[in-house]
Each structure stands twice: as structure tokens, then as C-alpha cells.
Amino acid sequence: MNWQHEILDEVPQGGEFTEVFFGKDQSGDFTWIRFFNGTDAWLGVFQNGGSPDKISAYTFNHRTAVLADKTVYIIDLAIKSALLIQVSKNAFQDLIADEKSVFAADFTTIHVIENARLIKVIDGYYFDMFRFKSITPTVVLGEFFQYGGDWNDLQIDRQSLVIRGRE
């Protein structure tokens, strides 16, 4: 059965579910994500750097990709363990994923992860703000903002992993 997730708005009652902590240490502000399928449920506890609105998760098959506290976690839900913890010196801003790939954008690069491995870092850009819009089998669409300008569209070709402005 496929796994699903729910980002909780309130701190859950202790002891109701197994809790697994993901983060640098066990201090600070946290967000709880409940992962569940038809037979199992547990809580992932993620540091959120005081910004719970910057938490995002994509769950597919038995894995999830979570962006929390500017860090990307690839987690095997069945064994409740991180397969990859991807950090960036420039702090991840946004995340999008499907069954094949995870794309995580920071201020100067986009990291591409497949099978819980970093396969490419697309660099050479500077985003004051970045957000992904959609992912298809052939392209990833997003938009970026640079100070003094407007939001600009971009696309990533999924075969070549090259960023192009939308024509």
C-alpha cells in the first residue's frame, strides 16, 4: 500500500505514534509530519528553523522528500530512516518531486536527486526568491525573482538537466 503524509498544525499527543527525529539536534522549533499507509503510521519530527511555512513534503511509493530548516531529507518510510540528508551552503528555498526525481532550489543552484543520490547540481544562477510551479515527465517549471526585477519563468529540461528561460 502506498504511503501518504499529513503536515500537522498542532503538536500531537505524546505516545500516540512512534516519533523519529530528523535534524541537527533536538533543540529549536519543530514540525511534525504523520506518515501512514493502511497498516502503519508514525511521526517524523523535523526542525523548522522557526518557519513552519517553509516545510514541504512529497511522498511517493515508500519514500518521501522533505524540505525542512533549509535541508532536504530523503526518507525510507518503511524503515523510518533517512537515506540522504542534503544540505546546501546557500539554504534550500523550495522543493518539488515525483517518483523519479527530486529538485531542490537554493539561492544559486538547483540540486537534482534520484534514487536517494545527488546526481547533478545545476549552478550559475542567483535567485533572490525561487518557487517551483510544476513537474512533468519532460520539464520542471519554476519561477525566480531577482531584486529590482520581476518574477521570471524558467524551465529545466529533465533529459539534459539544463535550465532554460521560457520562450
N, C-alpha and C positions, 0 to 999 in steps of 0.2 A: 504494500500500500504506500502511496506517495505521502511524503511529509508536507506539512503546512506550518505556517508560523503566524503568531499574533504578537505585535509590539504592545506591551501592557502600559496603560496610562497611570496605574497605581501600583505601589509596592504590593506584591502578593503576600498572602498569609504564609508565614514560615512553616516548613514541614509538609505542605500540601504536595509539592513536587520536588524531585531531585533538582538541586541547583548546581550548575557548573559555572565557575568564574572564568572569564576571558579578559585579560588586561595586564597591565604592567605590575600593579599591586592591588591590594584590596582597600584602597582609600579613595575618597572623592565621591563624585556623583555617578549614579548607575541607572541603567535602563534594563528592564527585564523583558526577554522575548521568550514566549512559550512556544516550543516546538512540539508538534503532535502528529500522530498518524492514528490509525484505527486501534492500535494496541499499546502504544507507548506515548508518554508525554513527559517533558522535562523543561526546566527553565535555564536559558543562557543568561548570564549576568554580565553586562558589558559596561565598562567605564564610558561615560558620555561627555566628559570634559565640561560639564555644566550646560551642554547644548543638546537636550534630548530631541530637538527638531532636526538634528544632523544625523540621526540614526536611520539607516535604511537596510533592508534585507531582501534578498531574492532566494527563494527556496525552490529546488528542482531535484527530483528523484530523492536521493538520500543525503544530499548536500545542501548547504546554504552558504551564501556570500553575505557578509555583514560589514557595513561601514559604521564604525563607532569610534569616537575620540580620534578622528583623523587617521585611523588604522583600518585595514581590510583584513577580515578573518574568513578563511575558507574552512568550514567545519563539516566533518562527517557526523551526521545526525544519529546514526545507529550506534556509533561508539562514543558519542559525546566528546569528541576531541578535535582540536584544531589541526588541520592538515597543512595549513600555511598561514602565517601571520605576516602580512606585507605592510611595511612602513615606508614612508616617504619623507625625505628631509624637508619637503615643502607642504606637507599636510594634505591628505586627500580631501577633496570637496564634494565629489559625487561618485555614484556607482550605478552601473547597470549590468545586467547579466541575463543569460539564457542557459540552456542545457549544455552548450558548447564552450562559451567564453564568459569571462568577467572583464569588464572595462572599468578602471578606476582613474579618475582625473584629479591631479593636484594643480598647483598654480603654473607649472611649467611642462608637465609631461602627462601622458596617458599610459597607464600600465595595463598590459593585456595578459590575462591569466587563463590557462587551460589545464585541465586535469590537475588542479592544485599546484601548478608550477608557473612561475613568471616566464612568459615566452618572448615578450618584447616590451621595451619602453620606447614609446614614440615621444621624442622631445624636440625642443627648438621653438616652443611657443610660450607665451606669457598670458595667462588668464587672470584678470582681477577677480572674476567670478565665472563659474562654469556650471552648466547643468546638462545632463543627458535628457534627450526627449524620447527616443525610441530605439529599438534594436530589431533588425530583420535578419534573415539568413545572409543577406549580401552587404548591408551597411548598418552603421551605428550613426544616428543623428543626434546632434547636440547643438548647443549654442554657448557662446562665450561673450564676456563683456570686458572691455579694456577701458581704464579710466579715461575720461574725456571723449569717449565714443558712445556707440550704441551696441546693443546686442547683435552679434553676428552669427549666422548659421555656419555649421561645419558638418562634414560627414567623414566617416572612417570607412574605407573600403575594407571589408572583412577578409578578402583574399590576400591583398597586398599589405594590409595594415599601414596604409598611408592616409594622412589627413588631407582632405581637400575642402576648400570653401565650396558652398553650394552654388552651382552655376545658375 
